[in-house]
Structures are given as C-alpha cells and as structure tokens.
C-alpha cells in the first residue's frame, strides 16, 4: 500500500511538471520572427544618406526587418562588392559603377532599375559673399582666390566626375585643375565647404539641401554634364529573402515622398 501511494505521488508530480513544458512547446512560433531575420545590407552612394536613412527607418517600422546601411563613394562600395563584401543591394550615384559590377556578373540584372535623378550645384559657406553665374568661361578661379574648390575625386567619385565634365564643357577646368580639393565622397566635399575650409564646392543639389551651413551659388546647366542618375539592383550574391521587398519599397509612394522631399527627381523603373 505504501509502495502504491509512492507511485501515485510520482505520477502526479511528473504530470504537473510536464504540463508547463507541453504548453511552452505549443506556444513556440512555427515560423521565424522578424527579430530573427537577417538585416538587409545596402551599400549606397554617400549622397543618398539623408533620404535613405529615413526610408530604411520607415521600412523597419513597417515590417520589423532591419536595414544595415553602408555609405561611401559609388566606386568604393562597388569595389567592396567585387571583393565579396556581403551586400544585398547596390545603390549607385551613376551608371558607370553599376555597369562595372554588371560586367563582372555581380548584380542580379533583372532587378536593376534607374530610380532617381539629381542636379549638380556650386555651393559656398552660408555667409559667403561670393556671387557667380555659371556660364561658359565664368570666373571660377577668380572667385576661389587662394582657396580651393571642394569636389569629389574626379577619377573615382561620381560627383567629381560630373563636376569635371561640367567645368570642361564650360571651358574653365584648366583654371582650377590644380586648385581643387579632391574628396573621398561628395559628403566630405560638402563638409569642407560647410566648415569654411574651402570657399566653393561642387556637390549635388540634395547634399546642399541637407546642410544648413552652405548655400547654393548657382546650378550647373543640365547639358553641361552627363545626366545624374541613380541605378539600384540586388547583388547576385544576395540570399536574403527580404532584400527584394526593400528594393520594391524604394519605388513605393512612401519612399517617393521622402526622395522628393530631399530634392531628388524620382524617375521610376
């Protein structure tokens, strides 16, 4: 009788202990939660930072999926992707570096779209008295005086490439070819002018809009340089199922509103 009682007590104890375990197993999610998913890794041109930070935050709030953003000159991030950096999307500030990756089969060509346009502007510190009208033969070197012209490095930074093309077309490149401060990306060139380290700089209109310590002196004529466009694509190495969702979101009405508010022209597909 004592042995039977002991067996009953053991059975009851095991039953009570097992119930919470069974309930816990039933409550385990059957699918991966948003917090378990890998972030979408985006390598983007530095000039996209203000708009893309906002869009990524909106996307994360909407979906629960994180976006990891890395900004630099388009050339730098393209070469990082070539070196097997784990990016899901490449968002370039010109066609050249997207084509460069496409030639190497490093983007998913079917996902590629040319999404945005921009303008090229000449800027000065906000309190600068400099006034210039951009036209053929304009007195850029005279306005610089002993200072330098801040711009992206023309050989590698799209904003610098566009800038050199515009100055050559306007016949003033020879005046400043030894007087420019080549920056590693357009936001660095913007910072030089914002801090008063250079009297003038060439950046995108959207960069100037984002920085209260500079003002636009004038806008370069659209026909003075190749069109400033921003292609975006999935990388061929991306295995993140959420990456296409973020790529599609970049074309949404919500993202469009942010891009336009920051001064970009939305081109569509």
C-alpha positions in Angstrom: 0.0 0.0 0.0 2.8 2.4 0.9 4.6 1.5 -2.4 1.4 2.2 -4.4 0.9 5.6 -2.7 4.5 6.5 -3.6 4.0 5.5 -7.2 0.8 7.7 -7.4 2.7 10.7 -5.9 5.5 10.3 -8.5 3.0 10.1 -11.4 1.1 13.2 -10.2 4.4 15.2 -9.8 5.6 14.2 -13.3 2.2 15.2 -14.8 2.2 18.6 -13.1 5.8 19.2 -14.2 5.1 18.1 -17.8 2.1 20.4 -18.4 4.1 23.6 -18.4 6.6 22.0 -20.8 3.8 21.0 -23.2 2.2 24.4 -23.0 5.5 26.0 -23.7 6.1 23.8 -26.7 2.7 24.7 -28.1 3.5 28.4 -27.7 6.8 28.3 -29.6 6.4 30.1 -33.0 6.3 27.8 -36.0 7.9 30.4 -38.3 10.9 32.7 -38.0 10.0 36.0 -36.3 11.1 39.4 -37.6 13.7 39.8 -34.9 15.4 36.5 -36.1 15.7 37.6 -39.8 19.0 38.9 -41.1 19.1 42.6 -41.9 19.0 43.7 -45.5 22.5 45.1 -46.2 22.6 48.1 -48.5 25.7 49.6 -50.0 24.7 53.1 -51.2 26.3 56.3 -52.6 27.0 58.9 -49.9 24.6 61.4 -51.4 21.7 59.2 -50.6 22.3 59.2 -46.8 19.7 61.6 -45.6 16.8 60.2 -47.7 17.8 56.5 -47.3 18.2 56.7 -43.5 14.6 57.9 -43.3 13.3 55.3 -45.8 15.1 52.5 -44.0 13.7 53.5 -40.7 10.2 53.6 -42.1 10.7 50.2 -43.7 11.9 48.7 -40.4 8.9 50.2 -38.5 6.6 48.8 -41.2 8.0 45.3 -41.5 10.1 44.7 -38.4 13.1 43.8 -40.7 16.3 45.8 -40.1 18.2 47.5 -42.8 22.0 47.9 -42.5 23.3 50.9 -44.5 26.8 51.5 -45.6 27.7 54.8 -47.4 30.7 55.7 -49.4 31.6 56.8 -53.0 30.0 54.5 -55.6 33.4 53.4 -56.7 34.5 52.4 -53.2 31.4 50.3 -52.5 31.4 48.7 -55.9 34.9 47.5 -55.3 33.9 46.2 -51.9 31.2 44.2 -53.5 33.8 42.8 -56.0 35.9 41.8 -53.0 32.9 39.7 -51.7 31.6 42.2 -49.1 28.2 40.8 -48.1 25.8 43.4 -49.6 22.2 42.6 -50.7 21.7 45.9 -52.6 23.9 48.3 -54.5 22.6 51.9 -54.9 25.0 53.9 -57.1 25.2 57.6 -58.0 26.0 56.9 -61.6 25.6 54.2 -64.3 29.3 53.6 -64.7 29.8 51.7 -61.4 26.6 49.7 -61.8 27.7 48.7 -65.3 31.1 47.8 -63.9 29.5 45.3 -61.5 27.2 44.1 -64.2 30.2 43.3 -66.4 31.5 41.1 -63.6 28.2 39.4 -63.1 27.9 40.7 -59.6 24.4 42.2 -59.8 21.1 40.5 -60.5 20.5 42.2 -63.9 16.7 41.5 -63.9 16.3 43.5 -60.6 18.1 46.6 -61.9 16.3 49.9 -62.1 17.3 53.5 -62.6 15.4 55.1 -59.8 16.5 58.7 -59.2 17.8 61.9 -60.8 19.7 64.8 -59.2 21.2 68.2 -60.2 24.8 69.5 -59.8 25.3 72.8 -57.9 28.1 75.2 -56.9 28.0 75.9 -53.2 29.6 78.3 -50.7 29.6 78.7 -46.9 26.2 80.2 -45.9 27.7 83.6 -45.0 30.0 83.9 -48.1 29.6 87.0 -50.2 30.6 85.1 -53.4 28.1 85.6 -56.3 28.7 83.7 -59.6 26.5 82.8 -62.6 27.6 79.5 -64.1 28.1 80.0 -67.8 30.9 79.4 -70.4 34.1 81.0 -69.2 32.7 82.1 -65.8 35.3 83.5 -63.3 35.6 80.5 -61.1 39.3 80.7 -60.4 39.0 84.4 -59.6 36.2 83.7 -57.1 38.4 81.0 -55.4 41.3 83.4 -54.9 43.9 81.5 -53.0 41.4 78.9 -51.8 40.5 75.5 -53.3 37.4 74.0 -54.9 35.9 71.1 -52.9 34.7 68.3 -55.1 34.7 64.5 -55.2 37.9 63.0 -56.6 37.1 63.0 -60.4 38.7 59.7 -61.2 36.6 57.7 -58.7 33.7 59.8 -57.2 30.7 60.3 -59.5 30.0 63.8 -58.2 33.6 64.7 -59.1 33.3 63.1 -62.5 30.2 65.1 -63.3 31.9 68.2 -61.9 35.0 67.9 -64.1 32.8 67.2 -67.1 30.8 70.3 -66.5 33.8 72.5 -66.0 35.5 71.2 -69.1 32.3 71.8 -71.1 32.1 75.4 -69.8 35.8 75.9 -70.6 37.1 76.6 -67.0 38.6 73.3 -66.0 42.1 74.4 -66.9 41.7 77.3 -64.4 41.1 75.0 -61.5 42.6 71.6 -62.4 45.4 72.2 -59.9 43.2 74.1 -57.3 40.6 71.5 -56.3 40.5 69.6 -53.1 39.6 66.0 -54.1 37.3 64.4 -51.5 36.7 60.6 -51.0 33.0 61.2 -51.4 30.5 64.0 -52.0 29.6 64.4 -48.4 33.2 65.0 -47.5 33.3 67.8 -50.1 30.1 69.2 -48.6 31.7 69.2 -45.2 34.8 71.1 -46.4 32.5 74.0 -47.5 30.2 73.8 -44.5 33.2 74.2 -42.2 34.6 77.1 -44.3 37.7 75.1 -45.2 37.1 75.9 -48.9 35.3 78.9 -50.4 33.4 76.9 -53.0 32.5 73.3 -53.8 30.6 71.2 -56.3 28.0 68.8 -54.9 24.5 67.5 -55.7 21.5 69.7 -55.1 20.3 67.2 -52.5 23.5 67.5 -50.5 23.3 71.3 -50.4 19.6 71.0 -49.2 20.7 68.7 -46.3 23.4 71.1 -44.9 22.2 74.4 -43.3 25.8 75.8 -43.3 26.0 76.1 -47.1 24.1 78.0 -49.8 23.7 77.3 -53.5 25.6 79.9 -55.6 24.2 78.5 -58.9 23.1 75.3 -60.6 25.1 73.8 -63.4 23.2 73.6 -66.7 21.9 70.1 -67.2 23.5 69.9 -70.6 27.0 70.6 -69.2 27.4 67.1 -67.8 26.0 63.6 -68.2 22.6 63.1 -66.5 23.0 62.5 -62.8 21.1 59.2 -62.2 21.0 56.6 -59.5 20.6 52.9 -60.5 19.9 50.3 -57.9 20.0 46.5 -58.0 20.2 43.4 -56.0 23.6 41.8 -55.8 24.0 38.4 -57.4 25.3 37.0 -54.1 22.3 38.1 -52.1 20.5 35.2 -50.4 18.3 37.4 -48.2 14.6 36.8 -49.0 13.8 40.3 -47.5 16.1 42.1 -49.9 13.7 42.2 -52.8 11.0 43.6 -50.5 13.2 46.5 -49.6 14.1 47.0 -53.2 10.4 47.2 -54.1 9.8 49.6 -51.2 12.3 52.0 -52.7 9.7 52.5 -55.6 6.7 52.9 -53.3 4.7 56.1 -52.8 6.1 56.4 -49.3 9.7 56.2 -50.4 9.0 58.5 -53.4 7.6 61.2 -51.0 10.9 61.1 -49.0 13.1 61.2 -52.0 11.2 64.2 -53.4 11.2 66.0 -50.1 15.0 65.7 -50.1 15.2 67.1 -53.6 15.7 64.0 -55.8 13.7 63.5 -59.0 12.0 60.1 -59.0 12.4 58.5 -62.4 10.6 55.2 -61.8 11.7 52.0 -63.3 
